[in-house]
């Protein structure tokens, strides 16, 4: 009976977090460069049941195992390509492939797929939040006045003059990245590699990779699972209350 309460409670926690992540995905349906979060339910690690020898610090006789419902692992970010949308703005840039723009924040170097850039008051290329976009030498990019052209390899020309190259960081399938606020990511493990076969498209922005229909269907499924878990917990609670009442007679 107690086990049933634990199991139902674990399912409620898991489905609540799953709903939160689905809602976050849907809220960012129109966010430039957004990558959806995937959730995979797993069972809690099996607990061994048996006779435990304190001196040996080990089980000496096993009698079985026990599960206690669902858990939700850390979020998994889906780094699949979003659809490229035409804007015709010369400072709107989109990446096709496994690469990221490097930007400088107060917390250090970060990475993004959101290429909605503009010039700041000093002519530097910045993100919508005012972070410096970095070149291949990891320095802020300064743009003199004039028409800007960006090639597929990330070279930047103002008029006929080459002023630099975008600092693109390669993270195949987003491995080694952790999500931060907004569309920023930080490197957790490996240092970024070369951009590989990534191509920069000028006058485009990468749309969110959220599949709206799939997210809505998944939300409906999780809501049904949540309701079933809630009813199960209610039944288990009533049964436990009844058992306690009988024991007090």
TORSE-395659 format. One line per field, with one value per residue (C-alpha): residue number from 1; residue in three letters; z, y, x. Coordinates in nm, 3 decimals, decimal comma. Example, Ala and Ser with C-alpha at 12.3 -4.5 7.8 and 13.67 -1.06 7.14 Angstrom:
2
num: [1;2]
residu: [ALA;SER]
zz: [0,780;0,714]
yy: [-0,450;-0,106]
xx: [1,230;1,367]
// end
This chain:
249
num: [1;2;3;4;5;6;7;8;9;10;11;12;13;14;15;16;17;18;19;20;21;22;23;24;25;26;27;28;29;30;31;32;33;34;35;36;37;38;39;40;41;42;43;44;45;46;47;48;49;50;51;52;53;54;55;56;57;58;59;60;61;62;63;64;65;66;67;68;69;70;71;72;73;74;75;76;77;78;79;80;81;82;83;84;85;86;87;88;89;90;91;92;93;94;95;96;97;98;99;100;101;102;103;104;105;106;107;108;109;110;111;112;113;114;115;116;117;118;119;120;121;122;123;124;125;126;127;128;129;130;131;132;133;134;135;136;137;138;139;140;141;142;143;144;145;146;147;148;149;150;151;152;153;154;155;156;157;158;159;160;161;162;163;164;165;166;167;168;169;170;171;172;173;174;175;176;177;178;179;180;181;182;183;184;185;186;187;188;189;190;191;192;193;194;195;196;197;198;199;200;201;202;203;204;205;206;207;208;209;210;211;212;213;214;215;216;217;218;219;220;221;222;223;224;225;226;227;228;229;230;231;232;233;234;235;236;237;238;239;240;241;242;243;244;245;246;247;248;249]
residu: [UNK;UNK;UNK;UNK;UNK;UNK;UNK;UNK;UNK;UNK;UNK;UNK;UNK;UNK;UNK;UNK;UNK;UNK;UNK;UNK;UNK;UNK;UNK;UNK;UNK;UNK;UNK;UNK;UNK;UNK;UNK;UNK;UNK;UNK;UNK;UNK;UNK;UNK;UNK;UNK;UNK;UNK;UNK;UNK;UNK;UNK;UNK;UNK;UNK;UNK;UNK;UNK;UNK;UNK;UNK;UNK;UNK;UNK;UNK;UNK;UNK;UNK;UNK;UNK;UNK;UNK;UNK;UNK;UNK;UNK;UNK;UNK;UNK;UNK;UNK;UNK;UNK;UNK;UNK;UNK;UNK;UNK;UNK;UNK;UNK;UNK;UNK;UNK;UNK;UNK;UNK;UNK;UNK;UNK;UNK;UNK;UNK;UNK;UNK;UNK;UNK;UNK;UNK;UNK;UNK;UNK;UNK;UNK;UNK;UNK;UNK;UNK;UNK;UNK;UNK;UNK;UNK;UNK;UNK;UNK;UNK;UNK;UNK;UNK;UNK;UNK;UNK;UNK;UNK;UNK;UNK;UNK;UNK;UNK;UNK;UNK;UNK;UNK;UNK;UNK;UNK;UNK;UNK;UNK;UNK;UNK;UNK;UNK;UNK;UNK;UNK;UNK;UNK;UNK;UNK;UNK;UNK;UNK;UNK;UNK;UNK;UNK;UNK;UNK;UNK;UNK;UNK;UNK;UNK;UNK;UNK;UNK;UNK;UNK;UNK;UNK;UNK;UNK;UNK;UNK;UNK;UNK;UNK;UNK;UNK;UNK;UNK;UNK;UNK;UNK;UNK;UNK;UNK;UNK;UNK;UNK;UNK;UNK;UNK;UNK;UNK;UNK;UNK;UNK;UNK;UNK;UNK;UNK;UNK;UNK;UNK;UNK;UNK;UNK;UNK;UNK;UNK;UNK;UNK;UNK;UNK;UNK;UNK;UNK;UNK;UNK;UNK;UNK;UNK;UNK;UNK;UNK;UNK;UNK;UNK;UNK;UNK;UNK;UNK;UNK;UNK;UNK;UNK;UNK;UNK;UNK;UNK;UNK;UNK]
zz: [0,000;0,096;-0,217;-0,425;-0,276;-0,356;-0,711;-0,780;-0,625;-0,841;-1,151;-1,056;-1,017;-1,347;-1,546;-1,392;-1,502;-1,844;-1,881;-1,785;-2,055;-2,318;-2,228;-2,254;-2,603;-2,718;-2,570;-2,787;-3,108;-3,273;-3,099;-3,340;-3,323;-3,033;-2,980;-2,820;-2,502;-2,513;-2,212;-2,170;-1,872;-1,695;-1,393;-1,067;-1,020;-0,894;-0,522;-0,414;-0,142;0,080;0,392;0,447;0,628;0,807;0,858;0,491;0,378;0,119;0,053;0,138;0,031;-0,240;-0,248;-0,536;-0,641;-0,616;-0,838;-0,716;-1,022;-1,271;-1,272;-1,527;-1,623;-1,700;-2,004;-2,347;-2,606;-2,963;-3,178;-3,511;-3,781;-3,779;-4,095;-4,249;-4,297;-4,535;-4,378;-4,632;-4,346;-4,413;-4,046;-4,003;-4,026;-4,009;-3,981;-4,169;-4,004;-3,664;-3,571;-3,342;-3,332;-3,061;-2,843;-2,547;-2,233;-1,885;-1,783;-2,060;-2,408;-2,501;-2,812;-2,994;-3,311;-3,295;-3,567;-3,536;-3,507;-3,536;-3,501;-3,162;-3,117;-3,176;-3,490;-3,324;-3,424;-3,129;-3,046;-2,962;-2,595;-2,668;-2,646;-2,877;-3,172;-3,194;-3,496;-3,573;-3,342;-3,062;-3,075;-3,115;-3,477;-3,578;-3,890;-4,069;-4,237;-4,571;-4,726;-4,549;-4,726;-4,541;-4,736;-4,675;-4,496;-4,263;-4,419;-4,367;-4,623;-4,596;-4,949;-5,112;-4,792;-4,593;-4,224;-4,069;-4,038;-3,801;-3,518;-3,565;-3,309;-3,399;-3,159;-3,347;-3,237;-2,959;-2,756;-2,460;-2,447;-2,162;-2,204;-2,025;-2,032;-2,362;-2,663;-2,509;-2,441;-2,252;-2,311;-2,026;-2,133;-2,463;-2,622;-2,945;-3,267;-3,622;-3,781;-4,029;-4,327;-4,172;-4,406;-4,315;-4,490;-4,498;-4,487;-4,314;-3,959;-3,830;-3,692;-3,388;-3,441;-3,225;-3,392;-3,270;-3,354;-3,190;-2,876;-2,842;-2,884;-2,627;-2,388;-2,415;-2,345;-2,041;-1,905;-1,919;-1,743;-1,480;-1,414;-1,387;-1,139;-0,936;-0,909;-0,814;-0,539;-0,413;-0,400;-0,222;0,030;0,102;0,143;0,385;0,586;0,607;0,723;0,991;1,111;1,143;1,338;1,588;1,668]
yy: [0,000;0,241;0,132;0,224;0,575;0,616;0,489;0,720;1,018;0,955;0,940;1,272;1,439;1,297;1,395;1,744;1,810;1,663;1,902;2,195;2,105;2,059;2,397;2,554;2,406;2,537;2,881;2,902;2,788;3,122;3,179;3,214;2,923;2,754;2,384;2,175;1,973;1,601;1,396;1,020;0,852;0,587;0,366;0,436;0,217;-0,127;-0,171;-0,506;-0,686;-0,935;-1,001;-0,739;-0,820;-0,504;-0,630;-0,724;-0,419;-0,631;-0,837;-1,201;-1,343;-1,191;-1,234;-1,007;-0,645;-0,354;-0,058;0,269;0,427;0,682;0,944;1,212;1,240;1,563;1,742;1,628;1,905;1,817;1,998;1,904;2,171;2,425;2,566;2,864;3,165;3,453;3,801;3,984;4,175;4,179;4,123;3,831;3,514;3,147;2,840;2,520;2,238;2,150;2,487;2,780;3,151;3,246;3,539;3,714;3,754;3,884;3,515;3,428;3,281;3,131;2,976;3,039;2,958;3,286;3,502;3,808;4,053;4,430;4,708;4,875;5,245;5,186;4,978;4,642;4,336;4,228;3,992;4,112;4,108;4,322;4,048;4,082;3,844;3,707;3,662;3,372;3,534;3,548;3,928;4,149;4,227;4,595;4,691;5,020;5,193;5,043;4,743;4,415;4,083;3,754;3,450;3,089;3,038;3,329;3,588;3,943;4,217;4,580;4,707;4,540;4,527;4,206;4,294;3,948;3,606;3,485;3,270;2,953;2,673;2,311;2,089;1,777;1,707;1,963;1,725;1,892;2,185;2,287;2,523;2,857;3,143;3,212;3,068;3,057;2,747;2,694;2,430;2,177;1,927;1,933;2,253;2,350;2,210;2,346;2,417;2,132;2,160;2,431;2,704;3,060;3,203;3,583;3,732;3,425;3,321;2,967;2,893;2,682;2,306;2,247;2,024;2,187;1,898;1,641;1,854;1,898;1,524;1,448;1,703;1,531;1,191;1,321;1,491;1,156;0,987;1,262;1,222;0,843;0,882;1,136;0,899;0,612;0,821;0,918;0,552;0,447;0,728;0,628;0,265;0,360;0,580;0,290;0,050;0,292;0,338;-0,038;-0,062;0,196;0,006]
xx: [0,000;0,279;0,464;0,158;0,160;0,531;0,479;0,183;0,363;0,668;0,448;0,285;0,625;0,747;0,438;0,431;0,789;0,712;0,416;0,639;0,891;0,621;0,471;0,818;0,860;0,521;0,589;0,903;0,738;0,825;1,160;1,451;1,695;1,512;1,585;1,312;1,361;1,291;1,182;1,218;1,058;1,261;1,199;1,376;1,680;1,587;1,643;1,779;1,590;1,765;1,966;2,236;2,561;2,679;3,035;3,076;2,878;2,703;2,392;2,462;2,128;1,913;1,537;1,437;1,413;1,171;1,081;0,933;0,772;0,902;1,170;1,250;1,618;1,797;1,662;1,775;1,800;1,708;1,965;1,810;1,801;1,519;1,360;1,542;1,315;1,385;1,407;1,627;1,793;2,170;2,258;2,018;2,227;2,134;2,355;2,287;2,481;2,630;2,782;2,705;2,780;3,028;2,921;3,081;2,869;2,957;2,979;3,222;3,199;2,864;2,710;2,385;2,192;2,000;2,154;1,930;2,222;2,256;2,514;2,542;2,615;2,988;2,940;3,002;2,802;2,586;2,301;1,950;2,061;2,366;2,631;2,931;2,944;3,299;3,522;3,757;4,017;3,756;3,738;3,427;3,342;3,341;3,149;3,225;2,935;2,842;2,667;2,748;2,797;2,845;2,963;2,869;3,202;3,129;3,360;3,231;3,276;3,174;3,161;3,462;3,669;3,712;3,668;3,681;3,526;3,257;3,387;3,184;3,209;3,146;2,951;2,832;2,473;2,519;2,737;2,905;2,661;2,432;2,137;2,138;1,887;1,722;1,902;2,248;2,454;2,777;3,043;3,043;3,304;3,491;3,616;3,440;3,580;3,582;3,243;3,279;3,048;2,830;2,706;2,607;2,301;2,271;1,922;1,778;1,693;1,662;1,317;1,238;1,256;0,947;0,685;0,364;0,130;0,357;0,391;0,014;-0,048;0,221;0,070;-0,269;-0,108;0,079;-0,234;-0,416;-0,125;-0,121;-0,493;-0,459;-0,172;-0,371;-0,667;-0,437;-0,281;-0,627;-0,737;-0,416;-0,457;-0,816;-0,713;-0,435;-0,671;-0,917;-0,647;-0,532;-0,890;-0,935;-0,611;-0,736;-1,055]
// end
